[in-house]
Amino acid sequence: MFASRLRLVSTRLALHGIKPFAINNAIKVVSTAHISRSYATKSGKQVSYTADKFPGYVRNENFKKLTEQDVEYFKTIVGENGLIYNNEDDLFAFNTDWMHKFRGKSQLVLKPKTTQQVSEIMKYCNQERLAVVPQGGNTGLVGGSVPVFDEIVLSLQGLNKIRSFDSVSGILTADAGCVLEVLDNWLAEKGYMMPLDLGAKGSCHIGGNIATNAGGLRLLRYGSLHGTVLGLEVVLPDGTILDNMSTLRKDNTGYDLKQLFIGSEGTIGIITGVSILTPHRSKAVNVALLGLNSFEDVQKAFKQSRIELSEILSAFEFWDINALQMFKKHATPKEVMQNEYPFYVLIETSGSNKDHDDEKLTTYLENMMVDGVAEDGVVAQDETQIRELWSLREGFTEALGKEPAVYKYDISMPVPKIYECVQDMRQHLRNGGVFGKEDSPVTDVVAYGHVGDGNLHLNIAANRLDNRVSELIEPYLFEWVAKHQGSISAEHGLGVAKNEFLGYSKSPVMIKLMKTMKNMLDPNGIMNPYKYLPSS
Amino acid sequence: MFASRLRLVSTRLALHGIKPFAINNAIKVVSTAHISRSYATKSGKQVSYTADKFPGYVRNENFKKLTEQDVEYFKTIVGENGLIYNNEDDLFAFNTDWMHKFRGKSQLVLKPKTTQQVSEIMKYCNQERLAVVPQGGNTGLVGGSVPVFDEIVLSLQGLNKIRSFDSVSGILTADAGCVLEVLDNWLAEKGYMMPLDLGAKGSCHIGGNIATNAGGLRLLRYGSLHGTVLGLEVVLPDGTILDNMSTLRKDNTGYDLKQLFIGSEGTIGIITGVSILTPHRSKAVNVALLGLNSFEDVQKAFKQSRIELSEILSAFEFWDINALQMFKKHATPKEVMQNEYPFYVLIETSGSNKDHDDEKLTTYLENMMVDGVAEDGVVAQDETQIRELWSLREGFTEALGKEPAVYKYDISMPVPKIYECVQDMRQHLRNGGVFGKEDSPVTDVVAYGHVGDGNLHLNIAANRLDNRVSELIEPYLFEWVAKHQGSISAEHGLGVAKNEFLGYSKSPVMIKLMKTMKNMLDPNGIMNPYKYLPSS
């Protein structure tokens, strides 16, 4: 029945030029599961230290330098095998982010296995003024999870147990170090799914997701972590365990303190446990890809999808031809359309009734073709094709990573402004003489992102790092974003990459209150220093 | 087509005993729009003062007593007409909650019209140590929005303008004093709706909803305000305006400070502006009512609805026969089923395609009848019947309000425990000798609530206030809830009614941190004193 109904759908769509795409020969599968480690084999010598690369960082001399006695003490907590000490090779992966843009000089990684151990470690570090960087899957893009100087890395990878699951309410509790994809696969067997999904799912930890308030591909449908996280267990900088592991959907008893830790990037505490509301896994998932002529059309397609696909819409992603060409430069993505178009939109629906969803999607796609909003379209016919269409969207990050240099931005703004920003940046770089000529350092400006969230991933690829380029981009881009009431960091966070620019998105009153909050919770400033908030 | 398709659906359902209910003669319409004022005509003399009724309250003598000079100063900010001073009759409605359980002794109500005026008022009050109670629609149930002693009432009703609406993203910005229903009606014309709905919608303010983290009838579908509120404008206790009116779905730039004010019940600042994500108004809404034999069956019906109705499920409410009988005692609800059942479930679906939704609901209802989960069922055939079914659910609060005395509780816990709690409480009151005999003070124990949220509204009706009853209920009920990892306040908040019991739901570490937070933001303690956090 499944196949024949699909044929019917296909026939109806074929009238309008929308095709199921042919199952061609094997394509290069872009495995998102290993993105975060795909560059980790490069030699350490190639990666310069953050403190050298970005001048202005000075080690805070209030922090004690690690001693042999300290290491001996930590061994009493985590055991001989629970730490990595003074071993450059083994330390490298913890000192360096996966993009190899940031690198710290830590001599010690601690791998506690329980919340109690995390608490004991923090109590000691606070007493001794030893600075600490909490680290999850280390898949971040802003240098938030690696040290700048000699901060101790506290890795959560040893806290990786699922604690409980309530199959009536769909509420999951788990250690913070559980890998997102592992949790999602585990829930799949129970008919549930994690309410967030992102490219790095094979490596990132749920604790890190929450500490960075990860958004990702399905925020449009399942909302932000501020809504889905029901409880947290957090170790405060002085070692106090804050047990707020509620498994209730409703609980109005006092300030919702856990919210402060969602998106706090390890600066006021270490998330060790998580309680999260998980939605039912949809029985039916459809994915369609559209080719469009303008960003105007992308917006029209989005607006109409909100009306016609409404409750089953689970993703609405876009990219431009430059992103596709960048992908093709470094890999061989599946050819799913005969022609190329200036814009692409990937639409995913998830629902409980395949027939209903097919009908809604078919009607929507027909309307898009008839109204001239879309130029071409394909609909995935099975799980494999769904993955193939998604792999197009998910391949850009890895492809860009193969460029000699890439300036990455993650900004949000009102939807109509998104592509104006991209075009303006291209012109600005051309005017500045760094883009558009044969010997220009900038080779391309690539755009993709989550239309539904007003979230643009703007990537400026270059054949070398060039001060002229950086100076043309920043603060120009941040000023542009601020002028349009946008955010300089939609989902990647601040880390060391954006902290000094916070003033473009938050008022002095807000920043002052943030600093008061930080000082209250971490008076010695030992948690993830040199990051997040501006230094001055 | 609409009617004929409905007939088809009806025929299919009729086979299983599920009927569209007949449009009978006019029923008493329970208007929820006026609930909050329905008792305000009672004479003030009947309502005793909070400080007399609940002994233990002592006026904090650090607070200055209001002087004529203060009043003159406030006139320079809000004008002669912007305040009510020393007029018992006019002050009554601001000093008293709508249930007439709590009553303060304020001599002054201020009605600013702008955020700037709120700021000037707070700056002065903070300098002068004048205590302040922010007040929205005054529809709360825990005494949070009325004074205990002579605190100045700062009413937000003058801040009632819609600021902006983005019809692509569905993001609304508005003054905090806008009435929820007014906003919802305004959005209806644009094809959108507010993401929350509750019985008091005709009076409550959006600012008050956020200050109390209101849950209500559709949290199941649209999630908590922690997820849907995108930005807030807040006047801090010292008059500082915290402008966090973001209209972005994604913004990871620093601690999400606005979250602290969601559910803070006016104790750390006054919400003056709101930015909120609103969903598309559904084209199709269905409401069905089921009669069931046990709470086991209620749970089965719920679990199956999550699977079969999934993305279109927008409410799943339950009540017991006692609730229905209480309604019938004070009003004449529509008779929609021939027989009575121990339990009722109201199911609402909202979706973008009426045919699809009807089919899903019909299949679900058929399954419930065939599997013997439901004993009887009716499906609303039009808007009027939808309202009639909802009015059943919404009538309990008003009916209970007509009892001589009612002990109201709003608790959350794992779904399977909900009715165990009710039965246990009945037995406990019987054992205590206050329920079950002809001259017992307790006349009934009535239960209804939001199954999907694990949220029970437990109401103990009595023919008089009786210390034996209160002492049997509290802390027994709170201990019961704590033992089952529940919350002593699911959605109503703490106010003066629950603050001393916070320890049943939050650990000493959590409460200590809450107090630190309060002291940091309101060092003089002038904001909504005597409430929210425990005094010791």
Interface residues (C-beta under 8 A of the other chain):
Chain A: D166 V168 S169 G170 G191 T212 N213 G215 L219 G223 S224 H226 G227 T228 T240 I241 L242 D243 N244 S246 T247 L248 R249 K250 D251 N252 T253 G254 Y255 D256 L257 Q259 L260 I262 G263 S264 I268 H280 S282 Q299 F302 K303 R306 I307 E308 L309 S310 E311 I312 S350 G351 S352 N353 H356 E359 K360 S412 M413 P414 V415 P416 H450 G452 D453 G454 N455 Q485 G486 S487 I488 S489 A490 E491 H492 G493 L494 K498 L502 S505 K506 S507 V509 M510 I511 L513 M514 T516 M517 K518 M520 Y532 L533
Chain B: D166 V168 S169 G170 G191 T212 N213 G215 L219 G223 S224 H226 G227 T228 T240 I241 L242 D243 N244 S246 T247 L248 R249 K250 D251 N252 T253 G254 Y255 D256 L257 Q259 L260 I262 G263 S264 I268 H280 S282 Q299 F302 K303 R306 I307 E308 L309 S310 E311 I312 S350 G351 S352 N353 H356 E359 K360 S412 M413 P414 V415 P416 H450 G452 D453 G454 N455 Q485 G486 S487 I488 S489 A490 E491 H492 G493 L494 K498 L502 S505 K506 S507 V509 M510 I511 L513 M514 T516 M517 K518 M520 Y532 L533
